[in-house]
Amino acid sequence: MKREKGANVQPKLELQEVVPYLNLPSSKGTNVNLWDFKQRKNLVLIFHHGRVCPHCREKLKELAEVYKEIQALEAEILAVSFDNFEDAKKQGEEDELPFPLLLDQSGATTERFTFIDKSRSLPFPTVLITDRFGALRYQKITEEAIDLPNAIEILRWLIFIESECPECSHL
């Protein structure tokens, strides 16, 4: 059965389950551990094709434009690709991305969160949003990055998550 172009891919993780552990090197020269954010930050995890993908880069630049609003909602963005350190660092600098680009060259970590397009050896573009306790609240997996949610939709989800926990929120 052939899917329509732009169709969503079935979810890999269950909503409300705690997302898998992640500890990856970043374009900023440090390792990023998901649990460093636990009980402190909501997370927006983006799995993308990397520096070579113009649509992925546009999505990341769009999020960079609203990064201060995302941070004000007690959230952090982590963008994961199969890029090497040099390519990720160049992309971060060229596109002026204020958030870390994480490097998963083996694909082993990515495969725990989303699917790998074996024909292209790339992850399916994916956005996952977790609450500060690591529970998955939103998930969208697509065949192409152009079909990922825009920055406004991501902001709306973060506002919704913050509004559900008045004790945790400053809203």
C-alpha positions as CSV (number, residue, x, y, z in Angstrom):
1,M,0.0,0.0,0.0
2,K,1.5,3.3,-1.1
3,R,1.0,6.4,1.2
4,E,0.1,9.8,-0.2
5,K,2.8,12.3,-0.4
6,G,2.9,14.3,2.8
7,A,1.0,11.7,4.7
8,N,1.8,11.3,8.4
9,V,3.7,8.2,9.5
10,Q,2.2,6.2,12.4
11,P,3.4,7.1,15.9
12,K,6.4,5.3,17.2
13,L,5.9,6.2,20.9
14,E,2.8,6.2,23.0
15,L,1.4,9.6,24.3
16,Q,2.0,10.1,28.0
17,E,4.8,7.6,28.1
18,V,8.2,8.8,29.3
19,V,10.4,9.2,26.2
20,P,13.6,7.1,25.9
21,Y,16.9,8.3,27.4
22,L,19.0,10.5,25.2
23,N,22.7,11.5,25.7
24,L,24.3,12.9,22.5
25,P,27.2,15.2,21.6
26,S,26.2,18.6,20.4
27,S,27.4,21.3,17.9
28,K,28.3,23.4,20.9
29,G,31.0,20.9,22.0
30,T,29.2,19.4,25.0
31,N,27.1,16.4,25.6
32,V,23.3,16.9,26.1
33,N,21.5,14.6,28.4
34,L,17.7,14.6,28.4
35,W,17.5,14.0,32.1
36,D,19.4,17.3,32.7
37,F,16.1,18.9,31.8
38,K,13.8,16.6,33.9
39,Q,11.5,18.5,36.2
40,R,12.9,21.8,34.9
41,K,12.0,22.1,31.2
42,N,9.4,21.0,28.6
43,L,11.2,19.8,25.5
44,V,10.8,20.1,21.8
45,L,12.7,17.3,20.1
46,I,13.2,17.6,16.4
47,F,14.7,14.8,14.3
48,H,15.7,16.2,10.9
49,H,17.8,15.4,7.8
50,G,20.6,17.8,8.7
51,R,22.5,20.5,7.0
52,V,21.8,19.3,3.5
53,C,18.0,19.6,3.8
54,P,16.7,23.1,2.9
55,H,13.2,22.4,4.4
56,C,14.8,21.1,7.7
57,R,16.9,24.2,7.9
58,E,13.9,26.5,7.3
59,K,12.0,24.7,10.1
60,L,14.9,25.2,12.5
61,K,15.3,28.9,11.5
62,E,11.6,29.4,12.1
63,L,12.0,28.0,15.6
64,A,15.0,30.1,16.2
65,E,12.9,33.2,15.5
66,V,10.5,32.3,18.4
67,Y,13.2,30.8,20.7
68,K,12.8,33.5,23.3
69,E,9.1,32.8,23.5
70,I,9.8,29.0,23.8
71,Q,12.3,29.7,26.6
72,A,9.7,31.9,28.4
73,L,7.4,28.8,28.4
74,E,10.0,26.9,30.3
75,A,11.0,24.9,27.3
76,E,14.1,23.9,25.3
77,I,14.6,22.8,21.7
78,L,16.9,19.9,20.9
79,A,17.4,19.2,17.2
80,V,18.9,15.8,16.3
81,S,20.4,14.7,12.9
82,F,23.0,12.3,11.6
83,D,25.4,15.1,10.7
84,N,29.0,15.2,11.9
85,F,30.3,17.8,14.3
86,E,31.7,20.1,11.6
87,D,28.5,20.1,9.5
88,A,26.3,20.7,12.6
89,K,28.6,23.5,13.8
90,K,28.5,25.2,10.4
91,Q,24.7,24.9,10.3
92,G,24.3,26.4,13.8
93,E,26.6,29.3,12.9
94,E,25.2,29.9,9.3
95,D,21.6,29.7,10.4
96,E,22.2,31.5,13.8
97,L,20.5,28.7,15.8
98,P,20.5,29.4,19.5
99,F,19.7,25.9,20.5
100,P,22.0,22.8,20.4
101,L,22.2,20.6,17.3
102,L,22.7,17.0,18.5
103,L,24.7,14.5,16.6
104,D,23.5,10.9,16.3
105,Q,25.8,9.6,13.5
106,S,25.0,5.9,14.3
107,G,21.2,6.6,14.3
108,A,20.8,4.3,17.3
109,T,19.3,6.9,19.5
110,T,17.1,8.4,16.8
111,E,15.7,4.9,16.1
112,R,14.3,4.8,19.6
113,F,12.3,7.9,19.0
114,T,11.3,7.8,15.3
115,F,11.7,5.8,12.2
116,I,14.6,5.7,9.8
117,D,14.0,5.9,6.0
118,K,16.2,3.0,5.0
119,S,16.2,4.1,1.3
120,R,17.8,7.4,2.2
121,S,19.5,6.5,5.5
122,L,17.8,9.5,7.1
123,P,15.3,9.8,10.0
124,F,11.7,10.6,9.1
125,P,11.3,14.3,10.1
126,T,9.8,14.3,13.5
127,V,8.6,16.7,16.2
128,L,8.1,15.4,19.8
129,I,7.0,17.6,22.6
130,T,7.4,16.5,26.2
131,D,6.4,18.0,29.5
132,R,9.0,18.7,32.2
133,F,8.6,15.2,33.5
134,G,9.6,13.6,30.2
135,A,6.0,12.4,29.3
136,L,5.3,12.6,25.5
137,R,2.5,15.1,24.9
138,Y,2.7,15.6,21.1
139,Q,4.2,13.6,18.3
140,K,4.2,14.1,14.5
141,I,6.3,12.0,12.2
142,T,6.3,12.9,8.5
143,E,8.0,11.9,5.3
144,E,9.2,15.4,4.6
145,A,10.2,18.3,6.9
146,I,7.9,20.7,5.1
147,D,5.0,18.8,6.7
148,L,6.2,19.3,10.3
149,P,4.2,21.7,12.5
150,N,5.1,25.4,12.3
151,A,6.4,27.4,15.2
152,I,3.0,28.8,16.1
153,E,1.6,25.3,16.5
154,I,4.6,24.3,18.7
155,L,4.1,27.4,20.8
156,R,0.4,26.5,21.3
157,W,1.3,23.1,22.5
158,L,3.8,24.5,25.0
159,I,1.2,27.0,26.2
160,F,-1.3,24.2,26.6
161,I,1.2,22.0,28.6
162,E,2.1,24.9,30.9
163,S,-1.6,25.7,31.5
164,E,-2.3,22.2,32.6
165,C,0.1,22.4,35.5
166,P,-0.6,25.7,37.4
167,E,1.9,24.7,40.2
168,C,4.7,24.4,37.6
169,S,3.8,27.3,35.4
170,H,4.4,31.0,35.6
171,L,1.5,31.7,33.2
